[in-house]
Amino acid sequence: YAGSLRRSSETIGDIDILATGKNHEAIIAYFVKHPDVKNVLAQGETKASIVIGEGVQVDLRVVDESSFGAALYYFTGSKDHNIRTRKIAIGKGWKINEYGLYEGEKQIAGRTEEEMFKKLGLPFIIPELREDQGEVEAGYDGSLPHSLELKDIRGDLHMHTEATDGRHSMEAMVAAAHKLGYEYIAIT
């Protein structure tokens, strides 16, 4: 998934999904036949738009593997973030789009997001920060904030045992917490 959903935005207007595979048309055909589809808005060789459930629009783009990172990068960043990095690319004599980073007609990055950032001279910027709110400058000067990762979790504040609506015994949950290396647990 990409777009505002991947950025964990407060509001999400639609859902953007990217895929890659050998048979783009088969991927699109499978997507538009999903059981939750209420309406097919568009269907082409590399993209489709559908409406599901309570009126949520879902857009799918199928790209070549060599461009997947560029597409994920492009469709994840906000419009303003993408404009900012496009200016950086132009300043280096390159062009950037959903298919890659190009020097003339030659693709110089695009397979992965990390490749895109590296070529632009930036560290990987997590999706949640790609809003053009200083993340590019922070990337260049080495002051990007540390993003919370699973290894940073030191405990759980609130868990339920099978004594209420949980699935496991207190003993099993304590053992699992110790196995995870938790310093703190609170079981209710």
C-alpha positions as protocol buffer text, in pm:
chain_id: "A"
residue {
  index: 1
  type: TYR
  ca { x: 0 y: 0 z: 0 }
}
residue {
  index: 2
  type: ALA
  ca { x: 111 y: 357 z: -60 }
}
residue {
  index: 3
  type: GLY
  ca { x: -30 y: 709 z: -41 }
}
residue {
  index: 4
  type: SER
  ca { x: -181 y: 867 z: 265 }
}
residue {
  index: 5
  type: LEU
  ca { x: -253 y: 523 z: 412 }
}
residue {
  index: 6
  type: ARG
  ca { x: 118 y: 435 z: 411 }
}
residue {
  index: 7
  type: ARG
  ca { x: 201 y: 777 z: 556 }
}
residue {
  index: 8
  type: SER
  ca { x: -46 y: 704 z: 839 }
}
residue {
  index: 9
  type: SER
  ca { x: -224 y: 1031 z: 767 }
}
residue {
  index: 10
  type: GLU
  ca { x: -507 y: 1142 z: 992 }
}
residue {
  index: 11
  type: THR
  ca { x: -747 y: 1131 z: 700 }
}
residue {
  index: 12
  type: ILE
  ca { x: -731 y: 902 z: 401 }
}
residue {
  index: 13
  type: GLY
  ca { x: -927 y: 987 z: 87 }
}
residue {
  index: 14
  type: ASP
  ca { x: -857 y: 664 z: -100 }
}
residue {
  index: 15
  type: ILE
  ca { x: -633 y: 358 z: -86 }
}
residue {
  index: 16
  type: ASP
  ca { x: -339 y: 329 z: -324 }
}
residue {
  index: 17
  type: ILE
  ca { x: -195 y: -17 z: -391 }
}
residue {
  index: 18
  type: LEU
  ca { x: 108 y: -106 z: -600 }
}
residue {
  index: 19
  type: ALA
  ca { x: 193 y: -444 z: -744 }
}
residue {
  index: 20
  type: THR
  ca { x: 441 y: -604 z: -977 }
}
residue {
  index: 21
  type: GLY
  ca { x: 431 y: -931 z: -1163 }
}
residue {
  index: 22
  type: LYS
  ca { x: 480 y: -1097 z: -1497 }
}
residue {
  index: 23
  type: ASN
  ca { x: 124 y: -1058 z: -1622 }
}
residue {
  index: 24
  type: HIS
  ca { x: -3 y: -708 z: -1548 }
}
residue {
  index: 25
  type: GLU
  ca { x: -340 y: -766 z: -1712 }
}
residue {
  index: 26
  type: ALA
  ca { x: -404 y: -1080 z: -1505 }
}
residue {
  index: 27
  type: ILE
  ca { x: -326 y: -887 z: -1185 }
}
residue {
  index: 28
  type: ILE
  ca { x: -570 y: -613 z: -1285 }
}
residue {
  index: 29
  type: ALA
  ca { x: -839 y: -869 z: -1379 }
}
residue {
  index: 30
  type: TYR
  ca { x: -801 y: -1043 z: -1042 }
}
residue {
  index: 31
  type: PHE
  ca { x: -821 y: -710 z: -857 }
}
residue {
  index: 32
  type: VAL
  ca { x: -1144 y: -592 z: -1020 }
}
residue {
  index: 33
  type: LYS
  ca { x: -1313 y: -927 z: -949 }
}
residue {
  index: 34
  type: HIS
  ca { x: -1250 y: -914 z: -573 }
}
residue {
  index: 35
  type: PRO
  ca { x: -1572 y: -1002 z: -383 }
}
residue {
  index: 36
  type: ASP
  ca { x: -1578 y: -664 z: -202 }
}
residue {
  index: 37
  type: VAL
  ca { x: -1591 y: -465 z: -528 }
}
residue {
  index: 38
  type: LYS
  ca { x: -1909 y: -259 z: -553 }
}
residue {
  index: 39
  type: ASN
  ca { x: -1815 y: -67 z: -867 }
}
residue {
  index: 40
  type: VAL
  ca { x: -1530 y: -69 z: -1121 }
}
residue {
  index: 41
  type: LEU
  ca { x: -1444 y: 292 z: -1205 }
}
residue {
  index: 42
  type: ALA
  ca { x: -1160 y: 221 z: -1449 }
}
residue {
  index: 43
  type: GLN
  ca { x: -969 y: -78 z: -1578 }
}
residue {
  index: 44
  type: GLY
  ca { x: -666 y: -69 z: -1805 }
}
residue {
  index: 45
  type: GLU
  ca { x: -348 y: -262 z: -1872 }
}
residue {
  index: 46
  type: THR
  ca { x: -154 y: -121 z: -1576 }
}
residue {
  index: 47
  type: LYS
  ca { x: -407 y: 46 z: -1348 }
}
residue {
  index: 48
  type: ALA
  ca { x: -758 y: 8 z: -1215 }
}
residue {
  index: 49
  type: SER
  ca { x: -987 y: 192 z: -976 }
}
residue {
  index: 50
  type: ILE
  ca { x: -1267 y: 31 z: -780 }
}
residue {
  index: 51
  type: VAL
  ca { x: -1510 y: 123 z: -506 }
}
residue {
  index: 52
  type: ILE
  ca { x: -1546 y: -116 z: -212 }
}
residue {
  index: 53
  type: GLY
  ca { x: -1758 y: -141 z: 101 }
}
residue {
  index: 54
  type: GLU
  ca { x: -1885 y: 191 z: 225 }
}
residue {
  index: 55
  type: GLY
  ca { x: -1775 y: 381 z: -84 }
}
residue {
  index: 56
  type: VAL
  ca { x: -1398 y: 366 z: -39 }
}
residue {
  index: 57
  type: GLN
  ca { x: -1205 y: 406 z: -364 }
}
residue {
  index: 58
  type: VAL
  ca { x: -907 y: 174 z: -413 }
}
residue {
  index: 59
  type: ASP
  ca { x: -658 y: 240 z: -692 }
}
residue {
  index: 60
  type: LEU
  ca { x: -417 y: -27 z: -813 }
}
residue {
  index: 61
  type: ARG
  ca { x: -111 y: 34 z: -1028 }
}
residue {
  index: 62
  type: VAL
  ca { x: 95 y: -250 z: -1167 }
}
residue {
  index: 63
  type: VAL
  ca { x: 454 y: -160 z: -1253 }
}
residue {
  index: 64
  type: ASP
  ca { x: 763 y: -340 z: -1375 }
}
residue {
  index: 65
  type: GLU
  ca { x: 992 y: -473 z: -1103 }
}
residue {
  index: 66
  type: SER
  ca { x: 1265 y: -231 z: -1216 }
}
residue {
  index: 67
  type: SER
  ca { x: 1033 y: 60 z: -1127 }
}
residue {
  index: 68
  type: PHE
  ca { x: 862 y: -76 z: -816 }
}
residue {
  index: 69
  type: GLY
  ca { x: 1073 y: 124 z: -567 }
}
residue {
  index: 70
  type: ALA
  ca { x: 1023 y: 444 z: -766 }
}
residue {
  index: 71
  type: ALA
  ca { x: 647 y: 388 z: -779 }
}
residue {
  index: 72
  type: LEU
  ca { x: 631 y: 313 z: -406 }
}
residue {
  index: 73
  type: TYR
  ca { x: 838 y: 623 z: -337 }
}
residue {
  index: 74
  type: TYR
  ca { x: 633 y: 843 z: -571 }
}
residue {
  index: 75
  type: PHE
  ca { x: 287 y: 726 z: -460 }
}
residue {
  index: 76
  type: THR
  ca { x: 376 y: 735 z: -90 }
}
residue {
  index: 77
  type: GLY
  ca { x: 509 y: 1089 z: -67 }
}
residue {
  index: 78
  type: SER
  ca { x: 272 y: 1382 z: -35 }
}
residue {
  index: 79
  type: LYS
  ca { x: 245 y: 1616 z: -333 }
}
residue {
  index: 80
  type: ASP
  ca { x: 466 y: 1873 z: -156 }
}
residue {
  index: 81
  type: HIS
  ca { x: 731 y: 1614 z: -63 }
}
residue {
  index: 82
  type: ASN
  ca { x: 743 y: 1493 z: -423 }
}
residue {
  index: 83
  type: ILE
  ca { x: 777 y: 1849 z: -555 }
}
residue {
  index: 84
  type: ARG
  ca { x: 1066 y: 1907 z: -314 }
}
residue {
  index: 85
  type: THR
  ca { x: 1257 y: 1597 z: -429 }
}
residue {
  index: 86
  type: ARG
  ca { x: 1173 y: 1666 z: -794 }
}
residue {
  index: 87
  type: LYS
  ca { x: 1349 y: 2003 z: -757 }
}
residue {
  index: 88
  type: ILE
  ca { x: 1653 y: 1825 z: -614 }
}
residue {
  index: 89
  type: ALA
  ca { x: 1660 y: 1588 z: -911 }
}
residue {
  index: 90
  type: ILE
  ca { x: 1622 y: 1875 z: -1158 }
}
residue {
  index: 91
  type: GLY
  ca { x: 1908 y: 2056 z: -984 }
}
residue {
  index: 92
  type: LYS
  ca { x: 2127 y: 1755 z: -1064 }
}
residue {
  index: 93
  type: GLY
  ca { x: 2010 y: 1746 z: -1424 }
}
residue {
  index: 94
  type: TRP
  ca { x: 1785 y: 1445 z: -1367 }
}
residue {
  index: 95
  type: LYS
  ca { x: 1414 y: 1376 z: -1387 }
}
residue {
  index: 96
  type: ILE
  ca { x: 1212 y: 1178 z: -1135 }
}
residue {
  index: 97
  type: ASN
  ca { x: 872 y: 1015 z: -1180 }
}
residue {
  index: 98
  type: GLU
  ca { x: 681 y: 704 z: -1079 }
}
residue {
  index: 99
  type: TYR
  ca { x: 900 y: 492 z: -1307 }
}
residue {
  index: 100
  type: GLY
  ca { x: 1238 y: 595 z: -1172 }
}
residue {
  index: 101
  type: LEU
  ca { x: 1512 y: 849 z: -1150 }
}
residue {
  index: 102
  type: TYR
  ca { x: 1660 y: 928 z: -1490 }
}
residue {
  index: 103
  type: GLU
  ca { x: 1971 y: 1087 z: -1631 }
}
residue {
  index: 104
  type: GLY
  ca { x: 1859 y: 1157 z: -1984 }
}
residue {
  index: 105
  type: GLU
  ca { x: 1685 y: 838 z: -2096 }
}
residue {
  index: 106
  type: LYS
  ca { x: 1886 y: 610 z: -1863 }
}
residue {
  index: 107
  type: GLN
  ca { x: 1720 y: 493 z: -1543 }
}
residue {
  index: 108
  type: ILE
  ca { x: 1973 y: 546 z: -1262 }
}
residue {
  index: 109
  type: ALA
  ca { x: 1747 y: 438 z: -973 }
}
residue {
  index: 110
  type: GLY
  ca { x: 1403 y: 287 z: -927 }
}
residue {
  index: 111
  type: ARG
  ca { x: 1414 y: -77 z: -819 }
}
residue {
  index: 112
  type: THR
  ca { x: 1389 y: 12 z: -446 }
}
residue {
  index: 113
  type: GLU
  ca { x: 1298 y: 318 z: -241 }
}
residue {
  index: 114
  type: GLU
  ca { x: 1635 y: 300 z: -70 }
}
residue {
  index: 115
  type: GLU
  ca { x: 1801 y: 328 z: -412 }
}
residue {
  index: 116
  type: MET
  ca { x: 1597 y: 640 z: -487 }
}
residue {
  index: 117
  type: PHE
  ca { x: 1692 y: 811 z: -161 }
}
residue {
  index: 118
  type: LYS
  ca { x: 2058 y: 712 z: -189 }
}
residue {
  index: 119
  type: LYS
  ca { x: 2088 y: 853 z: -539 }
}
residue {
  index: 120
  type: LEU
  ca { x: 1928 y: 1179 z: -422 }
}
residue {
  index: 121
  type: GLY
  ca { x: 2189 y: 1192 z: -143 }
}
residue {
  index: 122
  type: LEU
  ca { x: 1933 y: 1134 z: 132 }
}
residue {
  index: 123
  type: PRO
  ca { x: 1899 y: 870 z: 402 }
}
residue {
  index: 124
  type: PHE
  ca { x: 1581 y: 662 z: 390 }
}
residue {
  index: 125
  type: ILE
  ca { x: 1294 y: 882 z: 509 }
}
residue {
  index: 126
  type: ILE
  ca { x: 1015 y: 678 z: 666 }
}
residue {
  index: 127
  type: PRO
  ca { x: 676 y: 713 z: 496 }
}
residue {
  index: 128
  type: GLU
  ca { x: 517 y: 892 z: 794 }
}
residue {
  index: 129
  type: LEU
  ca { x: 756 y: 1186 z: 751 }
}
residue {
  index: 130
  type: ARG
  ca { x: 714 y: 1239 z: 375 }
}
residue {
  index: 131
  type: GLU
  ca { x: 500 y: 1552 z: 405 }
}
residue {
  index: 132
  type: ASP
  ca { x: 752 y: 1830 z: 318 }
}
residue {
  index: 133
  type: GLN
  ca { x: 768 y: 1950 z: 675 }
}
residue {
  index: 134
  type: GLY
  ca { x: 1147 y: 1970 z: 698 }
}
residue {
  index: 135
  type: GLU
  ca { x: 1227 y: 1601 z: 649 }
}
residue {
  index: 136
  type: VAL
  ca { x: 1442 y: 1661 z: 340 }
}
residue {
  index: 137
  type: GLU
  ca { x: 1654 y: 1923 z: 515 }
}
residue {
  index: 138
  type: ALA
  ca { x: 1677 y: 1699 z: 825 }
}
residue {
  index: 139
  type: GLY
  ca { x: 1791 y: 1416 z: 599 }
}
residue {
  index: 140
  type: TYR
  ca { x: 2066 y: 1626 z: 448 }
}
residue {
  index: 141
  type: ASP
  ca { x: 2193 y: 1757 z: 782 }
}
residue {
  index: 142
  type: GLY
  ca { x: 2163 y: 1423 z: 964 }
}
residue {
  index: 143
  type: SER
  ca { x: 1892 y: 1528 z: 1207 }
}
residue {
  index: 144
  type: LEU
  ca { x: 1604 y: 1298 z: 1106 }
}
residue {
  index: 145
  type: PRO
  ca { x: 1426 y: 1175 z: 1418 }
}
residue {
  index: 146
  type: HIS
  ca { x: 1470 y: 812 z: 1523 }
}
residue {
  index: 147
  type: SER
  ca { x: 1162 y: 618 z: 1422 }
}
residue {
  index: 148
  type: LEU
  ca { x: 1011 y: 375 z: 1668 }
}
residue {
  index: 149
  type: GLU
  ca { x: 1085 y: 14 z: 1576 }
}
residue {
  index: 150
  type: LEU
  ca { x: 974 y: -317 z: 1725 }
}
residue {
  index: 151
  type: LYS
  ca { x: 1311 y: -356 z: 1899 }
}
residue {
  index: 152
  type: ASP
  ca { x: 1238 y: -32 z: 2090 }
}
residue {
  index: 153
  type: ILE
  ca { x: 931 y: -176 z: 2263 }
}
residue {
  index: 154
  type: ARG
  ca { x: 1018 y: -256 z: 2623 }
}
residue {
  index: 155
  type: GLY
  ca { x: 681 y: -360 z: 2756 }
}
residue {
  index: 156
  type: ASP
  ca { x: 306 y: -371 z: 2722 }
}
residue {
  index: 157
  type: LEU
  ca { x: 84 y: -143 z: 2924 }
}
residue {
  index: 158
  type: HIS
  ca { x: -243 y: -330 z: 2900 }
}
residue {
  index: 159
  type: MET
  ca { x: -317 y: -694 z: 2820 }
}
residue {
  index: 160
  type: HIS
  ca { x: -609 y: -925 z: 2898 }
}
residue {
  index: 161
  type: THR
  ca { x: -587 y: -1287 z: 3011 }
}
residue {
  index: 162
  type: GLU
  ca { x: -833 y: -1568 z: 2950 }
}
residue {
  index: 163
  type: ALA
  ca { x: -987 y: -1469 z: 3286 }
}
residue {
  index: 164
  type: THR
  ca { x: -1166 y: -1192 z: 3094 }
}
residue {
  index: 165
  type: ASP
  ca { x: -1169 y: -1153 z: 2718 }
}
residue {
  index: 166
  type: GLY
  ca { x: -808 y: -1255 z: 2644 }
}
residue {
  index: 167
  type: ARG
  ca { x: -695 y: -1580 z: 2483 }
}
residue {
  index: 168
  type: HIS
  ca { x: -403 y: -1689 z: 2705 }
}
residue {
  index: 169
  type: SER
  ca { x: -332 y: -1760 z: 3070 }
}
residue {
  index: 170
  type: MET
  ca { x: -138 y: -1514 z: 3282 }
}
residue {
  index: 171
  type: GLU
  ca { x: 151 y: -1761 z: 3301 }
}
residue {
  index: 172
  type: ALA
  ca { x: 168 y: -1791 z: 2920 }
}
residue {
  index: 173
  type: MET
  ca { x: 159 y: -1414 z: 2879 }
}
residue {
  index: 174
  type: VAL
  ca { x: 434 y: -1357 z: 3136 }
}
residue {
  index: 175
  type: ALA
  ca { x: 648 y: -1623 z: 2965 }
}
residue {
  index: 176
  type: ALA
  ca { x: 590 y: -1457 z: 2625 }
}
residue {
  index: 177
  type: ALA
  ca { x: 682 y: -1116 z: 2770 }
}
residue {
  index: 178
  type: HIS
  ca { x: 1006 y: -1257 z: 2913 }
}
residue {
  index: 179
  type: LYS
  ca { x: 1085 y: -1421 z: 2579 }
}
residue {
  index: 180
  type: LEU
  ca { x: 1044 y: -1081 z: 2409 }
}
residue {
  index: 181
  type: GLY
  ca { x: 1280 y: -927 z: 2662 }
}
residue {
  index: 182
  type: TYR
  ca { x: 1016 y: -696 z: 2804 }
}
residue {
  index: 183
  type: GLU
  ca { x: 1112 y: -500 z: 3112 }
}
residue {
  index: 184
  type: TYR
  ca { x: 754 y: -403 z: 3197 }
}
residue {
  index: 185
  type: ILE
  ca { x: 417 y: -572 z: 3165 }
}
residue {
  index: 186
  type: ALA
  ca { x: 75 y: -488 z: 3303 }
}
residue {
  index: 187
  type: ILE
  ca { x: -180 y: -767 z: 3287 }
}
residue {
  index: 188
  type: THR
  ca { x: -539 y: -693 z: 3379 }
}
